[in-house]
């Protein structure tokens, strides 16, 4: 699972929760200039037979932008689905 978003001078910080567990306590989303489609957080080795609930929460009164989320699995796992 890969979370991509925008970073920039007007962005703040955020946390990520996966299935109710805080997995990223404080991600810095600031940058000297705005950049879209940046990898913000990722997790590997997830059990694809179970559902996932992921949330990203802004920790400041600044921008937080989630552009997209990518899920990937290996070939044999994909064939089994």
ABEGO torsion letter per residue (X at the ends): XBBBBBBEAABBBBBBBBGGBBABABBBABBABBBBGBBABBBBGBBAABBBBBBBBBABBBBBBBABBBBBBBAAAAAAX
